[in-house]
Amino acid sequence: MSTASAVAYEAVIGLEVHVQLKTNTKMFCGCRNEYGGEPNTHLCPVCLGLPGALPVPNQEAIRKTILTGLMLECEIAPRCKFDRKNYFYADMPKNYQISQYDQPLCLRGGVKLYTLAFPKDVQKDPQANANKVIGLTRIHLEEDVAKSAHYETQSGIDFNRAGTPLMEIVSEADLSTPEEAFAYLSALKQILVYGGVSDADMEKGQMRCDVNVSVRPVGQKEYGTKVEVKNVNSISAVRRALRYEIDRQTENYQSGGIQKQETRRWDDPQGQTTVMRVKEQAHDYRYFPDPDILPLRTDIGQPSLLDAAKADLPELPEAKKARLATAYGISDYQASVLASEVALSAYYEKAAALAKNKLAVANYIINETLALISDVAAIPVPAEYFAELANLVDEGKINNRQAKEVLGLMLAEKKAPSAIVAEKGLAQLSDTTALEKVCDEAIAANPKGVADYKSGKVSAINSIKGFVMKATKGQANPQVVNDLLEKKLAAL
Amino acid sequence: MSNELLFGDIAALRPRLASKEISPVEVAEALLDRISHVDPKLKAYNHLHPENSLAQAKKADVSLPLGGVPIAIKDVLNVKDDPLTCSSKILQGYIAPYDATVIRKLREAGAVLLGRTNMDEFAMGSSTENSAWGVTRNPWDLDRVPGGSSGGSAAAVGGHEAFAALGSDTGGSIRQPAAFCGCVGLKPTYGRVSRFGLTAFASSLDQVGPFTKTVRDAALLLEVLSGHDVNDNTSARRPVPKYTAALTGDVKGLRLGIPKEYFIDGIDPEIEQSVRAAIKHFEGLGAEIVEVSLPHTEYAVAVYYIVATAEASANLARFDGVRYGRRAQGATDVIDMYGRTREEGFGAEVKRRIILGTYVLSSGYYDAYYNRAQKVRQLLRQDFEQAFTKCDAILTPTSPSSPFKVGERVNDPLQMYLADIFTIAVNLAGICGLSLPCGFTKAKLPIGLQIIGPQWGEETILRAADAYERSTKWHQERPNL
């Protein structure tokens, strides 16, 4: 035991992510594809699996799957074919799921882990700065099943979800830490949202993740016995579940235990996994090509599905980050914060377009605003207000200190910066005739400061300036005051 | 209504309806009256709703192509608000919530829908004996089967209980019963007619088609039923020809192929004789007879029972008692409920085919059975493509035997499967075929001639069949009921 405990273990992690596509209608029928809604209201003979009903594939879903593949640099299959996956389950209307077996729409590709995708507390770690790329095995398209609810003596099934277009994104076992898994899911979600293919909200079940994890002694080539963890319902829960599971498996091995191939259930409040089932035999799904759906070409047509998907390709996070940094003269860090969300960068760009000082706008949004309001959608004022604020400073109407005050009021009271400035009388005093009088008073009231200044202690001007600022309640333009004082002191 | 009209075809009835010489209600009443006398013997119908049919007749627009014409429907097609059972206990009490596309088309063409006709459970069988609701009888001999699986539709038309009927054909389920009951049955090219609303048996083989008393009626029905349907991904985007206009009566120069593999040992000599006589008759009409070869014919039955059962095993999985249909009582959990429901709900033949289909798709057997069957299916397709370079249509017997006695083959599934030996390859190849009467046995049982056409070759086979029908009188014979 003592020798075993000396061995260090490393984790091998692979993720299977199911993503609901954001389409108008379901995968094989014309029912609305909508989250929520009264149970069993978005139904038809097709998604209920009634006798005689036939599936007709949703071209929008195929296009969006191809788009996902393009964004993740996958190879796109020239042919789209669907298969039947046979198994009995109460939430599956036909007792077979229409899926893709041997010819997935997308093959290979990868997800690049970038620093900001990692949890905040490890963003300075080497692993968060390694720019590791996690390989993808495949992405295929299928239909979602219905949703079961279990009550004391009976169960209910809501078929609204049945037939929702669902992508399965399978990663290679390239992930080594819970933080990488976190970053993988964050980066993947970012790209899915970028492409408009899904809202990928794990809490709403729009993105669901099955975690496969094993541990092995460092240096060993063979994988350890794989454990599948289910019921992990948020990206941070994936991190927690993996941390727990890796520690559990490692301790188990170190104390001489054996790991069976099993499926475990993550209990987030309890912070632990428990055995759901030990894997018996591999399930025989008896896949065969669905005869109801003709295979279709993705590379032929006017336009082809592939061309249509290419036309939908958005500017991807990497490219956006680079462009923001050069176009607006902001730092790489700022650019990557802004590029982390499409809505955020759009908000910034809208403001920056109207502002002279684009860096100031970035500062206002990232440093001052996101610290208070983390979600761009929750910023209560239009982007134009940030431009207005930056321009007020730029034009010398208010100073930087005032700008912060105005920003706070702008967010709290949802008012335009110019309105706040007018209302609070914050306009900066730059009028030299008005300021000259105050400066004369300041010089008269500070004989010591004047004497020091005249004797060569240049910094003594600050005490005189402080008097002016105090007298004007901070509204005086510091630069104008400085110039005036220097002139007057020189003339003494 | 005169017997002449009642026993006549739609083409004869329509002008009388259009001229208001007779009303759709009178026609419907006359038929319902005949059904009430004849159907207790034939048992062609599973379900009748006379008030409903009469209400449709009252509103029928006689200017439409099928205005006021009563048509029977195989109990495998969804007719909104009517029972749909597929002759299975598992669908007992199920009411269809929507119209199949072909039903919508019939309604739009003014047809009056008669009852649902009996069939082999889920269209699995060749005698209509595999029905949860009892055996349908052959109108020409009540001790004999009407064929299957669309035996109810064939008996209804052959017994003049309907002017026409819809059936479905997966391996011969329209053509074989049409041959047995002395009527015309047409299996269109795969993709010609929408399958939406047709309860699936084998999706890559199923096609809806008409039973009629004459070839010209078959052309008329096909015109109504055909066309692309957005609800059926496998339906073809092809214009629908005016099939009735193809019936020129002229077959001069038409090349008719005779496949040597179809005149085999075991074929009833009386049938061979009649079919050979029909071939001679065509020659007399000016057609050119050529010998062709379909070398992979002997594998067709085996391939069929792999492909069809594999697809069926998945298609029938939805009948589980969860959402609709019959649910077994007393189950301890959901898996037990599936087992009990399907054990109670399905008949022996359906279970046999589900088990067979599940087996051929199982891991380790998939390549040996399903995959290999698909390859041979491709060879069968090529056989026909090859043959159709030498001829325009192919003539064969529809069935190797005449109608057999009720109960004669129920314990011999293999013998039963061979009843479809001449029709199955047409479905596997996705092409079209029809059966029309070409004679009778000494015992006065109908004999069917099958005319097979290439993909989209319906105009050719209808033209040939019509030319034959015009110059013969077999279709005018009536069963004694």
Interface residues (C-beta under 8 A of the other chain):
Chain A: P45 L48 G49 L50 P51 G52 A53 L54 P55 V56 P57 R84 N86 F88 A90 P93 K94 N95 Y96 I157 D284 R286 Y287 F288 D290 P291 D292 I293 L294
Chain B: L77 N78 L84 C86 L91 Y94 A96 P97 Y98 A100 R195 F196 G197 L198 T199 A200 A202 S203 S204 V230 N231 D232 N233 T234 A310 E311 S313 A314 A317 R318 F319 D320 V322 R323 Y324 V334 I335 Y338 T358 L361 S362 S363 Y366 Y370
